[in-house]
């Protein structure tokens, strides 16, 4: 996902508040009218747009899958679609927010979380966190906050993290949130492989790693003008995609691989991706298979490596820019962009799902 940077002054304030109130119990949106929002947004402010502000065209921003049958795509104006049968049918779901949803994650085949970020009425950024307990059919507003949250990542049904201006740990049924740390520079994407080790990228500020469950973060450097997405397989192996700002000269996309927990990152794009194609999202299936998707002009592109990055191959060009990709195996993956959803079931041929 693209980075929406937090305000540094507010980040410092969050650091102070974090020491004063470490564990926060969130109230679900079905609470009484006097509901408070412990993340700082006024009750009732869920980022809803007026009718004149709503965009008529669906634009998917993120996709996630629990397995080969259950997947969910989210996007602008709170749009949510999900499938329970591998994509044979996608159903539009009723969303509790109308602000843009920027990330989605399955905690289990039944529990799904998503985050929204939007301009706060009092200035700065605000967020909304929503969830489903039935595989993505029905959704509820969980909480709101006066900060930017851009990424959600779950390790199991009842243990996960959200990140942006700050990092929170989520435990239990989701009602216990622990403030872990203020992000050093505002995180665009977080990816934990276990309860202690995780990574985050922060756009132009580079990549960071934690070995303390998010309490402390160490910079691992910056290997491109801007880092866009992150996919870690285990404690040592993973990928980052990055490159120039689109407004700059069309330099090549960087496809960065680590085999040693991020101590070094090696760019594997040795001319495989044409200049001017920006691969904004990446998903790692195993140590051999990884997909990266993005855009160049008005078209979208799907690239795959089947040999750990020694070579990359263009699998398909589509007529919409692609914003996200996810995979559940070396053969099954989804990608989204615009109002389109594509899937592969054999790791090679991609087809559009309606």
N, C-alpha and C positions, 0 to 999 in steps of 0.2 A: 504493500500500500504506500501511497505517497505521503511524505512527512508533513504534518501540521504542527509546527513548533510551538511549544508552550512559552509563556512569558517567564523570563528568568527571575524576575522579582517575585512572582507568585510561587515559583519553584522553591525559592528560599523560605517563603512563608510556610509552604507545605512541609519543609524539613523540620521547622520548629514545631508545627502542630503534630507532626508524626511522633515526636518524642513525648508530647503531652498526652496523646491519645493513640496508643498503639493498636489496640484491637477495637474494631468498629462493628457494631451489629446493625445491619441494614434492615429497613422496614420494607416489605413488599408493597407494590403499588396499590394493593387492595386494602391498605390500612385505612383508618378513619380519616375524615376530612382534615384533621390537624396534623397529618403526616409531615414529618420533617425530612429533609434530605441531608444526610450527614456528609455528603461530598461537596456541599456548598451551594447548590443551585436552589433558587426559590421553588417551593412546592408548587406544582402546576406547570412549571416551565419544562416541557419535554421537547422543545424545539419544533413545535408544530408550525407549519406554514399556513398562510392564508390561501384561499382558493386562487388568487391571482399569482401566487408565488410558485405553486406546484407545477412541476414539469410533466408534460403529458407523456413523454416517451420514457419507457423503462431503460435504466442504465445500470446493469449489474456491476458491482464493485468487488465482491468477494464470493468465494464458493468453498464449501467444506463437505466432507463425506465421512460417514461413520463406517461404512462398508460398501459392498458392491450394490446394495439396494437403496440405502438411505443417503440422501444428499440434500443440501440446502444452498440456495443462492440469494444474496441480499444486495441492496443497492440504494439508489437515490430515492428520496422522499419516503424512506422507510419500507420500500418494497421487499417482500419476502415471497419466494417460491420454494417449495420442497417436493421431493419425490420419495415414495416408499417402495417403489418397484423398479429401481435401477434407471429411472428416467423415461420409462414408457409413457408415463403421464407426469407432468409437473403441475402442481396446484398453487394458485395464488392464495396466500394466507392473509388473514386480517392482522395488521401490524398495530401495536400500541403506540408507535411513534410515527411521525411523518418527516423527521430529519434523516439525513443520509446515513445509512448503515455502512460501515467501512470494514468490518471484520466479523467473522462467524466461526464457531468452533464447536465440535461435538465433544462433550464430556463422556458420553456413552451413547449407544444407539437411541436412547430415549431423551436424554438431557442435552439441550443445545443452548449456547449462549451467543449473543451478538452485541456489538457496541456501535454507538452512533456518536458522532462529533459534529457540532454546529455552533455558529456564533451566539454568544450569550447576550441576553438583552441588556445586561449591565456592562458589556464590554468583555473582550477576551473570548475564550472558548468555553463551551459547556459540553457535557456528555450525557448520554442515556445508556443504561445497560438493560437489556431485555433477555428473556429466557423462555424456553419451552420444556415441558416435561413429558411430551408425548411424541417425540421424534420430529418436531417441527410443524405440527398441525395447528396447535393453538399457542399463542404467545402472550406474555404478560410483561408489563413494565416493572423492572425490579428496583432501580434507583436512578438518580440523576446527580450530576455534579458540576461544579464551576471549575472545570479543568478539561484538558484534552485527553481522551482515551482512544487509542487507535488500534490496539491489538489485544486479543484474548487467546489464551492457550491453556488447555487442560491436559493433565497427565492421567487422570482417572475420573470416575464419576463425581467424586467429591473433593477434588484437589486440583486447583489451577491458579492462573495468574492473569491479571489484566495490566496493560502498560500504556504509557503515554507520557504525560507530565510527571506521573508518579507510577510506582509499581505496587500493586496490591496482591496479596495472597488470598485465595478463596478456599474455604474448607467447609465441611459439613454439607448440608443441602444448599449451600450458597448464602446462608444467613449470617455467617461469620466471616468477615473480611478483616485482614490484618494489613495495616499500612506497613510496607517493607522498606521503601526508600523513595526519595525524590530522584527521578531520572537525572543523571548528570547534565543532559542537554536536551531532553525530550526524545522518547523512543518512538520510532515509527512501527517497528515490528519486534516482538519478543518470541523466543522459542526455547522452552525448557525441555531437557531430555530426562531429567529426574528431579527430585526435590531440592537438590543443591546446585546443580550445574545448568546454566542457561546462557543464551546469547541475546543480544539486542543490537539493532542497527539504528543509527541516528542521522540519516541523510548525509550531509556534508561533514558531520563530526566523526564518522567512522563506525567501527564495530566494537562492542564491549562484551565482556564475559563475567559471569558471576559464579563463584563456587560456594556461596553462602546463602543460597536460596533467594537471591536478589537483594540482600542487605547491603552488599558492597559490590562495586563494578570496576573492572580494570579495562582500560582501553587496549585494544589489540591493533590499533592503527587504522589508517584509511588507505584504501587501495584503488580508489576511483574518485573523481570529483564529487560524486554523490552515490550513496548506496541505497538500493531500492527494496530488496526483499531478501529473505533469509530462510533456509530450510536445513535443519540439523537432523541427522539420522541417529547419532549416538554421541557419546562423550568425546569422540575424536573426529568424526567424519561429518562434513556438511558443506553447504554451498551458500554463496551470496551472489546476487546480481547487482550490477551498478553501471554507472557511466556518466556522461556529461549531462548538463541541463539541456532540455530540448531547444532552448533559445540559443545555445552555443553552436559551434561548428559540429557537424554530424560525425563525431568521432565514434569509434567502435564501442560496443557494449562489452563490459568485463564480466566474465563468468568465472567466479573465484571459488576454488576448492581448497578445503583444508583436510589433512589426514592426521593432524596432531593436536586437535583441540583448539585450533585457532592461533597457535604460535606463529605459523606461517600460512599465508594464503597465496595460491598460485592461480594466475589467470590462464584458463584453458582455451580461450577464444583466440585461436591463431588464424584469423581470417575466415572462420567458418560462418560467422554472422556478418552480413554486409553492413558497411557503415550507414548510419542513419536509421537503423532498426534498433529500437530501445526495448529490451526485454525486461519488463518491470516485475515479473513474478517468476518464482522458481519452486519446484516441488521434487523432493528426492524420495525415490521408492526404495532403493538399496544402493550398495556401493558401485553398481554398474549403471543403473537406470535413473536418469533425472530429466525432467522436462523444464523448459523455460519458455515463457510466452510474453508477447508485448505488441508493439506497434511500430509502424513506419509510415508516415503520412496518414492516410485514411484506412489503411489495411492492417490486419492483425497477422501475427506469425507464431507458429508452434514449432519449437526446436526440441530435439531429443538427443541425448547421448546414451548409448547402450554399452559403453566401455569405460565408464568412470571419467569421462572428459577428454579422452585421447582424441576423439572426433565428435563433432556436433552436426546433425543433419536436419535440414528443414523438412518437416513432415507435412505441413499444410499452411497455405495462405488463405485468409478469410476476409470478407469485405467489411469487418468491424474491428476496431482496436480492441485488443484483449487485455484485461486488467488483472486476472488472477487464474491460478491453476492449483489443483489438488490431486492427489493420487492415493489409492488404497492398496495397490500392488504394482508389480512391474508391467501389468497389462491394462489395468483399469484406472482411468483418470478423467477428470472433467476440467474444462476451462470456460470462462465466461467473459463477455464484453458486449457493450451495447445492450441490446435486448435479446442476445443469443446465448445459447448454451450448447457446447460441443462435448462429446464423449468419445473415448476410445475403449474398446473391450478386448483388443488384442495387442495394444501397445504400439500399433502402427497406423491403422486407418482411423481417422476422426470423422464423425458424422454429427449433424446438427440434430438436437432434440427439441421438440416443440411442446 
